[in-house]
Amino acid sequence: MLLVMVFTPNNQSLTGIDHLVRKAVDYKSTSSDLRDLRVYPLPSRVDNQVEHFRTVWRMGADHHPLFGTVTGFQPLFAAVFAEALNKETTAKTHFHEYFDMVQIPHSADYAYGERLCCAPSANGTTSDNLSIRNSYEQFLPWLTTGAQPWQRPSEVLLDQQAEQLLNEVGFENPPEDDGGWSAWFDRIATLADISQYPVFSQMSLLPIGRQASLALAMAIAFAHRGELQRAIEWINKISEVCQGDEAPSLPMEAAGRLIRLWHDDTTIRWTPEHQQFVEVTDRVISALQLTRRQQQAWLQPVSDVALSASWLELAHRTCERLVSLQRETLGEDHPDTLANMNTLARILWAKGEGSEDHAREIEEKMLDIQGRKMGDKRLDNLDSAFRAERKDYRTAVESLHRMIPLAGFKTKLRVPIDLEELYVPLQANIDLRPTGDAVFADAPLCQHNVRHLSL
C-alpha cells in the first residue's frame, strides 16, 4: 500500500500533513489488505538557486527575518512518522539521507502546459544530473525495493536477497517428521558453496534477526559437511549479533537435530573439533532467550552425545540443566525426568573425583520417587527386575564371548570368565598393546612380549 505525498516547501502545502498520514494509518489498520503501508514525502518545485532558503524550509528555523518560525519539512515528517507509525529511527541518519537524494527541483520549462518531464527530449539533454528526470530516478530505489524513507534501499535489497537464499533451502521451515531431517541438512549444506556471496560479506548491514538466521544456517551447513572450524566461526557470530533481549527467534531445534544425527551415526569418530563445536554452540545457545521447549530440544541430544563421547564435564553440565528444566516443566516423577536423573548419576559415577556422593544422593532420590509411585513392594520389585536383568545379561555375555577368537591362530581358545565379577565393573578397558603387525610363535611368547610393552 503506497502513499506518495507531493508537496512544495511552504506552510500552505505542509499544513495537514500529519492528518493525512494518520488517516492513511487508520485506514490500513481496518483494511484487509496485508501489504505494508509505505508513505513517501516528495518535496517538489524546490528552487536550487537560493541555497539558504532551501535549507531553512528543509531543516526549519526560529524567528527567521523573512519567514518567521519555520518548522521544516524534514523534522515535520520525522515527528509524524514517529507518532503515527511508531518509527523513531526517522530522525536519524538514514532519514537525512533520504531527503539528500529525494528533492524535485523547480524548472521554468515545465511551468506551463502538460509536458512530461521524464520523457526524453529530441536532443537527449533531460537526463543529466541537474535534470528533473534524474531527480525522479533518485527516488526510484525506494519505490522498487519497498524501502521506507528511513531505510537504505541497498540494505533492504540485501535483506531481500538473504531472505530468498534462506527460503530456497527451507531454513525457516524445518521438517515436522523425523525422516525429513537428513534431506533438510543436505539442502542447508549447499549454502557453504556460496559463502563468498555479497550477502555474507555484508551481513552486518542486515537486521539482527536476519544476521542470526544466516549465521546459524552457515554454521549448520559447514558442520554437516564436517568443516567444524568454519562452523565454529559462524556460531560465534550469533553471540556477536544477539545481545540480551535482542535475541531473535531461531529454529534452534535444527542444531539439536544435527547433534542427534551424529549420535545415531555408528561410523562417526569423535574428535576434539566435535567437542569444541558442541561446547561453543552450547555456550551461545545458553545466552539466548529460548523457550523451554527449545532448550530441551538442544540439551537432550547434547547430553546423550557428550556421555557417548566421554565428554564428562559437558555431559554433567548439560544433563544437570536438562534435569532442572524437566523438573520445572514435567515434574520430578515424570519418566523422562527420572531417565535423565539416572543418566546424571551415571555421569557422576564416571567422573569420580568426589562426585560419588552426589551420585548416591540422586539414586536415593530416584528410589524415593519410585517408592512413592510403587508403594511398599518397591524394593521387591526392583530386586526382581535386577535379577531378571542380570540373567539376561549373563546369557548374552555367555553366547557372545564364551569363545574368544585370537589373531594368528586357526583355533579358538576357551577363556574362563567370572561373570559375577564382570557384571559390575562395566567400564573395563581393552588392552590394545599387542595389536599391530607383530607375529608371535605361540601364546607364551606373546604374553612375554606384552609384559614388556609400555602403556
C-alpha positions as CSV (number, residue, x, y, z in Angstrom):
1,M,0.0,0.0,0.0
2,L,1.7,3.1,-1.3
3,L,1.1,6.8,-0.4
4,V,3.4,9.5,-2.1
5,M,2.8,12.9,-0.6
6,V,3.9,15.5,-3.1
7,F,4.3,19.0,-1.6
8,T,6.1,22.3,-2.0
9,P,8.2,23.9,0.8
10,N,5.7,26.3,2.2
11,N,3.2,26.4,5.1
12,Q,0.1,26.1,2.9
13,S,1.3,22.9,1.4
14,L,2.6,21.4,4.6
15,T,-0.5,22.1,6.7
16,G,-2.4,19.0,7.4
17,I,0.4,16.5,6.6
18,D,0.1,14.8,10.0
19,H,-3.7,14.5,9.5
20,L,-3.2,12.7,6.1
21,V,-0.7,10.3,7.5
22,R,-2.9,9.4,10.4
23,K,-5.9,8.9,8.1
24,A,-3.9,6.5,6.0
25,V,-2.7,4.6,9.1
26,D,-6.3,4.3,10.4
27,Y,-7.5,3.0,7.1
28,K,-4.7,0.4,6.9
29,S,-5.5,-0.8,10.5
30,T,-9.1,-1.7,9.4
31,S,-8.3,-2.8,5.9
32,S,-8.0,-6.5,4.8
33,D,-5.0,-5.6,2.7
34,L,-2.0,-7.4,4.1
35,R,0.6,-5.2,2.4
36,D,2.7,-2.8,4.5
37,L,1.8,0.9,4.4
38,R,4.6,2.9,2.8
39,V,4.4,6.7,3.0
40,Y,6.9,8.7,0.9
41,P,7.3,12.5,1.3
42,L,8.2,14.0,-2.1
43,P,9.3,17.7,-2.0
44,S,8.8,19.3,-5.4
45,R,9.4,22.6,-7.1
46,V,12.4,23.2,-5.0
47,D,14.3,26.2,-6.2
48,N,18.0,25.4,-6.1
49,Q,19.1,28.9,-6.9
50,V,18.8,30.1,-3.3
51,E,20.6,27.6,-1.1
52,H,19.9,29.3,2.2
53,F,16.1,29.3,1.7
54,R,16.2,25.7,0.7
55,T,18.0,24.7,3.9
56,V,15.6,26.8,6.1
57,W,12.5,25.1,4.7
58,R,14.0,21.7,4.9
59,M,15.5,21.8,8.4
60,G,13.4,24.7,10.0
61,A,14.3,27.9,11.7
62,D,13.2,30.0,14.7
63,H,12.4,33.7,14.1
64,H,13.6,33.9,10.6
65,P,13.7,37.6,9.5
66,L,11.7,36.8,6.3
67,F,9.6,33.7,7.1
68,G,9.2,33.9,10.8
69,T,9.1,30.5,12.6
70,V,9.6,27.6,10.1
71,T,9.0,24.0,11.2
72,G,10.9,22.5,8.3
73,F,9.6,19.5,6.3
74,Q,12.2,17.0,7.4
75,P,11.6,17.4,11.2
76,L,7.9,17.6,10.5
77,F,7.8,14.2,8.7
78,A,10.2,12.7,11.3
79,A,7.7,13.7,14.1
80,V,4.7,12.5,12.1
81,F,6.3,9.1,11.4
82,A,7.4,8.7,14.9
83,E,3.9,9.3,16.3
84,A,1.7,7.7,13.6
85,L,3.9,4.8,12.5
86,N,6.0,4.4,15.7
87,K,9.2,4.7,13.8
88,E,11.7,6.5,16.0
89,T,14.5,5.9,13.5
90,T,13.2,8.5,11.2
91,A,15.1,11.3,13.0
92,K,18.4,9.5,12.4
93,T,21.0,9.4,9.6
94,H,19.0,7.3,7.1
95,F,16.1,9.7,7.0
96,H,18.5,12.6,6.4
97,E,20.0,10.6,3.5
98,Y,16.5,10.2,2.0
99,F,16.0,13.9,1.7
100,D,19.6,14.4,0.5
101,M,18.6,12.3,-2.5
102,V,14.9,13.0,-3.0
103,Q,14.0,16.6,-3.9
104,I,12.4,17.5,-7.2
105,P,13.9,20.8,-8.4
106,H,11.8,23.6,-10.0
107,S,12.3,24.2,-13.7
108,A,10.5,27.1,-15.5
109,D,10.4,25.0,-18.7
110,Y,7.6,22.9,-17.2
111,A,5.7,25.7,-15.5
112,Y,3.2,25.8,-18.4
113,G,1.4,23.1,-20.3
114,E,1.4,19.4,-19.6
115,R,4.7,18.2,-20.8
116,L,6.2,15.1,-19.2
117,C,9.5,15.9,-17.5
118,C,10.6,12.3,-17.5
119,A,10.2,11.8,-21.3
120,P,13.4,12.1,-23.3
121,S,13.7,15.1,-25.4
122,A,14.8,15.2,-29.0
123,N,18.3,16.4,-28.1
124,G,18.7,14.0,-25.2
125,T,19.6,16.6,-22.6
126,T,16.9,15.9,-20.0
127,S,18.7,13.0,-18.2
128,D,21.8,14.8,-16.8
129,N,22.4,15.2,-13.1
130,L,20.6,18.6,-12.9
131,S,17.5,17.5,-14.7
132,I,14.1,16.8,-13.2
133,R,14.1,13.3,-14.7
134,N,17.3,12.5,-12.9
135,S,15.8,13.7,-9.6
136,Y,12.8,11.3,-10.1
137,E,15.3,8.5,-10.8
138,Q,16.9,9.1,-7.5
139,F,13.5,8.4,-5.9
140,L,13.1,5.1,-7.8
141,P,15.2,2.8,-5.5
142,W,12.8,3.4,-2.6
143,L,9.8,2.5,-4.7
144,T,11.3,-0.6,-6.4
145,T,12.8,-2.2,-3.3
146,G,10.0,-1.3,-0.9
147,A,12.4,0.6,1.4
148,Q,10.8,3.0,3.8
149,P,12.1,6.6,3.9
150,W,14.2,5.8,7.0
151,Q,15.8,2.8,5.3
152,R,18.6,2.5,2.8
153,P,17.4,0.8,-0.4
154,S,20.7,-1.1,-0.8
155,E,20.3,-2.6,2.7
156,V,16.6,-3.6,2.0
157,L,17.7,-5.2,-1.3
158,L,20.4,-7.1,0.5
159,D,17.9,-8.3,3.2
160,Q,15.6,-9.5,0.4
161,Q,18.4,-11.5,-1.2
162,A,19.3,-13.1,2.2
163,E,15.6,-14.0,2.7
164,Q,15.5,-15.5,-0.7
165,L,18.5,-17.7,0.0
166,L,17.1,-19.0,3.3
167,N,13.7,-19.7,1.7
168,E,15.3,-21.6,-1.2
169,V,16.9,-24.1,1.2
170,G,13.9,-24.1,3.5
171,F,15.7,-22.8,6.6
172,E,12.6,-21.2,8.2
173,N,10.6,-24.4,7.6
174,P,12.4,-27.4,9.2
175,P,10.7,-30.8,8.7
176,E,7.9,-31.9,11.1
177,D,8.7,-35.6,10.9
178,D,12.0,-37.3,11.9
179,G,12.6,-38.8,8.5
180,G,13.0,-35.4,6.7
181,W,15.9,-34.0,8.7
182,S,18.7,-35.7,6.7
183,A,17.5,-34.2,3.4
184,W,16.9,-30.8,5.1
185,F,20.5,-30.8,6.3
186,D,21.7,-31.6,2.8
187,R,19.8,-28.6,1.4
188,I,21.2,-26.3,4.1
189,A,24.7,-27.6,3.3
190,T,24.5,-26.1,-0.2
191,L,24.9,-22.6,1.4
192,A,28.6,-23.5,2.1
193,D,29.2,-23.4,-1.7
194,I,28.1,-19.7,-1.9
195,S,29.7,-18.4,1.3
196,Q,31.5,-15.7,-0.8
197,Y,28.3,-14.1,-1.9
198,P,28.0,-10.3,-1.0
199,V,25.0,-11.1,1.3
200,F,27.5,-12.9,3.6
201,S,30.4,-10.4,3.3
202,Q,28.0,-7.5,4.0
203,M,26.0,-9.3,6.7
204,S,26.5,-6.5,9.2
205,L,24.1,-4.3,7.2
206,L,21.2,-6.7,7.7
207,P,18.6,-6.7,10.5
208,I,19.7,-8.5,13.7
209,G,17.3,-11.4,13.1
210,R,18.4,-12.0,9.6
211,Q,22.1,-11.9,10.6
212,A,21.4,-14.5,13.3
213,S,19.5,-16.7,10.9
214,L,22.3,-16.6,8.3
215,A,24.9,-17.3,10.9
216,L,23.1,-20.4,12.2
217,A,22.3,-21.6,8.7
218,M,26.0,-21.3,7.7
219,A,27.2,-23.0,10.9
220,I,24.9,-25.9,10.3
221,A,26.0,-26.1,6.6
222,F,29.7,-26.3,7.5
223,A,29.1,-28.6,10.4
224,H,27.1,-31.0,8.3
225,R,30.0,-31.1,5.8
226,G,32.5,-31.8,8.6
227,E,34.2,-28.4,8.3
228,L,33.9,-27.8,12.1
229,Q,36.3,-24.9,12.4
230,R,34.3,-22.9,9.9
231,A,31.1,-23.9,11.7
232,I,32.5,-22.6,15.0
233,E,33.3,-19.3,13.4
234,W,29.7,-18.9,12.2
235,I,28.3,-20.0,15.6
236,N,30.3,-17.3,17.3
237,K,28.8,-14.7,15.0
238,I,25.4,-15.4,16.6
239,S,26.7,-14.3,20.0
240,E,28.2,-11.2,18.4
241,V,24.9,-10.3,16.9
242,C,22.4,-11.3,19.6
243,Q,22.6,-9.5,23.0
244,G,20.1,-9.8,25.7
245,D,16.5,-9.0,24.7
246,E,17.6,-8.6,21.1
247,A,17.9,-12.4,20.7
248,P,15.7,-13.4,17.7
249,S,13.6,-16.4,17.2
250,L,15.7,-19.1,15.6
251,P,15.0,-22.7,14.7
252,M,17.4,-23.9,17.3
253,E,15.9,-27.4,17.2
254,A,17.9,-27.8,14.0
255,A,21.2,-27.6,15.9
256,G,20.0,-30.3,18.3
257,R,18.8,-32.5,15.4
258,L,22.3,-32.2,13.9
259,I,23.8,-33.4,17.1
260,R,21.3,-36.2,17.3
261,L,22.2,-37.2,13.7
262,W,25.8,-37.5,14.8
263,H,24.8,-39.6,17.8
264,D,22.9,-42.1,15.7
265,D,25.7,-42.4,13.1
266,T,27.6,-45.5,14.2
267,T,30.5,-44.7,11.8
268,I,31.4,-41.3,13.3
269,R,34.7,-41.0,15.2
270,W,34.6,-38.2,17.8
271,T,37.4,-35.6,17.6
272,P,38.4,-32.6,19.6
273,E,36.8,-30.4,16.9
274,H,33.4,-32.1,17.5
275,Q,33.7,-31.4,21.2
276,Q,34.7,-27.8,20.6
277,F,31.8,-27.2,18.2
278,V,29.3,-28.7,20.7
279,E,30.7,-26.7,23.6
280,V,30.8,-23.4,21.7
281,T,27.2,-23.9,20.4
282,D,26.0,-24.8,23.9
283,R,27.6,-21.6,25.3
284,V,25.9,-19.5,22.5
285,I,22.6,-21.1,23.0
286,S,22.7,-20.8,26.8
287,A,23.0,-17.0,26.3
288,L,19.9,-16.8,24.1
289,Q,16.4,-16.2,25.4
290,L,14.9,-19.5,24.2
291,T,11.7,-21.2,25.2
292,R,11.8,-24.2,27.5
293,R,10.8,-26.4,24.5
294,Q,13.8,-25.1,22.5
295,Q,16.1,-25.6,25.5
296,Q,15.1,-29.2,25.9
297,A,15.4,-29.8,22.1
298,W,19.0,-28.8,22.4
299,L,20.0,-30.2,25.8
300,Q,18.7,-33.8,25.4
301,P,20.8,-34.7,22.3
302,V,23.9,-32.8,23.6
303,S,23.7,-34.7,26.9
304,D,23.4,-38.0,25.1
305,V,26.3,-37.2,22.7
306,A,28.6,-35.9,25.5
307,L,28.1,-39.1,27.5
308,S,28.6,-41.3,24.5
309,A,31.8,-39.5,23.6
310,S,33.0,-39.4,27.2
311,W,33.0,-35.6,27.4
312,L,32.1,-35.9,31.0
313,E,32.3,-32.2,32.0
314,L,30.0,-31.2,29.2
315,A,27.7,-34.2,29.8
316,H,27.5,-33.2,33.5
317,R,26.7,-29.6,32.8
318,T,24.1,-30.2,30.1
319,C,22.4,-33.1,31.9
320,E,22.1,-31.2,35.1
321,R,20.4,-28.3,33.3
322,L,18.1,-30.8,31.5
323,V,17.0,-32.4,34.7
324,S,16.4,-29.0,36.3
325,L,14.3,-27.9,33.3
326,Q,12.3,-31.1,33.2
327,R,11.6,-30.9,37.0
328,E,10.1,-27.5,36.3
329,T,8.1,-28.5,33.2
330,L,7.2,-32.2,33.6
331,G,7.7,-32.8,37.4
332,E,10.3,-34.9,39.1
333,D,8.3,-38.1,38.9
334,H,7.9,-38.0,35.1
335,P,9.6,-40.9,33.3
336,D,11.7,-38.5,31.2
337,T,12.9,-36.7,34.3
338,L,13.7,-39.9,36.0
339,A,15.6,-41.3,33.0
340,N,17.8,-38.2,32.9
341,M,18.3,-38.3,36.6
342,N,19.6,-41.8,36.1
343,T,21.9,-40.6,33.3
344,L,23.2,-37.8,35.5
345,A,24.0,-40.4,38.2
346,R,25.9,-42.4,35.7
347,I,27.9,-39.4,34.6
348,L,28.8,-38.5,38.2
349,W,30.0,-42.1,38.9
350,A,32.0,-42.0,35.7
351,K,33.6,-38.7,36.7
352,G,34.6,-39.9,40.1
353,E,36.8,-37.3,41.8
354,G,34.4,-36.7,44.7
355,S,31.2,-36.9,42.6
356,E,30.2,-40.2,44.0
357,D,28.3,-38.7,47.0
358,H,26.2,-36.6,44.7
359,A,25.5,-39.7,42.5
360,R,24.3,-41.6,45.6
361,E,22.0,-38.7,46.5
362,I,20.4,-38.7,43.1
363,E,20.0,-42.5,43.2
364,E,18.4,-42.3,46.7
365,K,16.1,-39.6,45.4
366,M,15.1,-41.8,42.5
367,L,14.4,-44.7,44.8
368,D,12.3,-42.4,47.0
369,I,10.3,-41.1,44.0
370,Q,9.8,-44.7,42.7
371,G,8.8,-45.7,46.2
372,R,6.0,-43.1,46.3
373,K,4.8,-44.3,42.9
374,M,5.1,-48.1,43.5
375,G,4.2,-48.5,47.2
376,D,5.7,-50.8,49.8
377,K,6.6,-53.5,47.4
378,R,9.0,-51.3,45.5
379,L,12.2,-53.0,46.8
380,D,11.0,-56.5,46.0
381,N,10.0,-55.3,42.5
382,L,13.3,-53.5,42.0
383,D,15.3,-56.6,43.2
384,S,13.3,-58.9,41.0
385,A,13.9,-56.6,38.0
386,F,17.6,-56.5,38.8
387,R,17.8,-60.3,38.9
388,A,16.0,-60.7,35.7
389,E,18.3,-58.1,34.0
390,R,21.4,-59.8,35.3
391,K,20.2,-63.2,34.0
392,D,19.6,-61.7,30.5
393,Y,23.0,-60.0,30.6
394,R,24.7,-63.2,31.6
395,T,23.0,-65.2,28.9
396,A,24.1,-62.6,26.3
397,V,27.7,-62.5,27.5
398,E,28.0,-66.3,27.5
399,S,26.6,-66.6,24.0
400,L,28.8,-63.8,22.6
401,H,32.1,-64.1,24.5
402,R,32.4,-67.7,25.7
403,M,34.7,-68.3,22.7
404,I,37.2,-65.5,22.1
405,P,39.0,-65.6,18.7
406,L,42.7,-64.9,18.8
407,A,44.6,-63.4,15.8
408,G,47.3,-65.7,14.4
409,F,45.7,-69.0,15.5
410,K,43.4,-71.3,13.5
411,T,41.5,-72.4,16.6
412,K,39.6,-70.7,19.3
413,L,40.8,-70.5,22.9
414,R,38.4,-71.2,25.8
415,V,38.9,-68.5,28.5
416,P,37.1,-68.8,31.9
417,I,35.3,-65.5,32.8
418,D,34.0,-64.8,36.3
419,L,30.6,-63.4,35.2
420,E,29.7,-62.4,38.7
421,E,32.7,-60.1,38.8
422,L,32.2,-58.9,35.2
423,Y,28.7,-57.6,35.6
424,V,29.5,-54.7,38.0
425,P,32.6,-53.1,36.5
426,L,31.2,-52.1,33.2
427,Q,34.0,-49.6,32.4
428,A,36.7,-52.1,31.6
429,N,39.4,-51.0,29.3
430,I,40.5,-53.1,26.3
431,D,44.2,-53.8,26.2
432,L,45.3,-52.8,22.6
433,R,49.0,-53.0,23.2
434,P,49.6,-56.3,21.3
435,T,47.7,-55.1,18.2
436,G,49.6,-54.3,15.1
437,D,51.8,-56.2,12.6
438,A,53.8,-58.2,15.2
439,V,53.8,-62.0,14.8
440,F,54.4,-64.4,17.7
441,A,55.3,-68.1,17.6
442,D,52.9,-69.1,20.3
443,A,50.8,-67.7,23.2
444,P,53.6,-67.8,25.9
445,L,55.9,-65.7,23.6
446,C,53.0,-63.2,23.0
447,Q,52.4,-62.9,26.8
448,H,56.1,-62.4,27.5
449,N,56.4,-59.6,24.9
450,V,53.2,-57.9,26.0
451,R,54.5,-57.6,29.6
452,H,57.5,-55.6,28.4
453,L,55.4,-53.2,26.3
454,S,55.0,-49.7,27.8
455,L,51.5,-48.4,28.4
